[in-house]
Amino acid sequence: MTIHQALSLSRELLNRSSTPQLDSELLLCHVLGCEKTELITQSERELTTEQLELFKKCVQERAAGKPVEHITHRKEFFGREFYIDERALIPRPESEEMVEVALEFLRARPELKTTIDLGSGSGAIGMSIALELPERQVIGLEISEKALEVAKINQQKHSCPNLTLIQSDLLDQLPPTSSSMPLCIIANLPYIGTQTHHFVSDEADRYEPHIALYGGQDGLELYRRTWRQIKEKNLNLAALFMEIGFSQAEQMEKEAKAAFPNHQFELKTDLAGLPRMAILLQRL
């Protein structure tokens, strides 16, 4: 069977996926150890028996609902490839947009030497910031020991010495030396509600760690706890970037303004025009 034929068969088997062509290409690249362009330039290349059997196995796993990233253990994020498995949340495109906005802010504020990646997960967000701004320090805080294992794999993969990973329940274990300086916090905390704002796919609910998905009844509980910790620790909050679900924007604005009346509040929309990012900025 040729590459072209294998992709055609895979597309048919993955017809329940929203992206059968992309899934097929990623899985075949994984099996062949090649780039997507080679699937086109070598479309008549014959697969070996071993390659075909492995590809079929991968396609069957995907057809059963297993995320492509859990099969290939690869996810591209902000122009870099990260290792991923079932121990950590799969990085999403909307998080890339938060990285872009945060980087623009940080580049305009060179005096902010330390950034907190809160809810670090696989480390993709914090590592992207650290690699783009090697002169800054990034502290990744993550409650899940298993997720931290994934983040450490990625830190070794990308050689990122200016990132420090710490197991912590939100800001509990923030180093005391960081508490007095002005901080930028980038928070991608679990924001799916168990009762309201329950916008989760069956695939995510089945395969991804629930500790990284669910944030209390309405999805905002971990953000509320973070706000309380910021006040209890008397942190010098220069900026707080928070990823949210679009249906939570009104409630987030109301509560964040009440919690930080002296900060400026902003909502940012994603490429689809939906509010997916809430930002608190220190008034200068």
Protein Blocks (a to p, Z undefined) as FASTA:
>chain_A
ZZklmmmmmmmmmmmpmblmlmmmmmmmmmnopafklmmmmmmpccdfklmmmmmmmmmm
mmnopafklmnopaceehiacdddfkbccddfklmmmmmmmmmmmmmmmmlmbdcdehkl
nommmmmmmmmmmmbccddddfblklmmmmmmmmmmnopakbccdddehjlmgcfklmmp
ccdddddddfbdfkgopaccfklmmmmcfklmpgcjnopmmmmmmmmmmmmnopacfbdc
ddddfklmmmmmmmmmmmmmmbccdddddfkopafbdcddddZZ
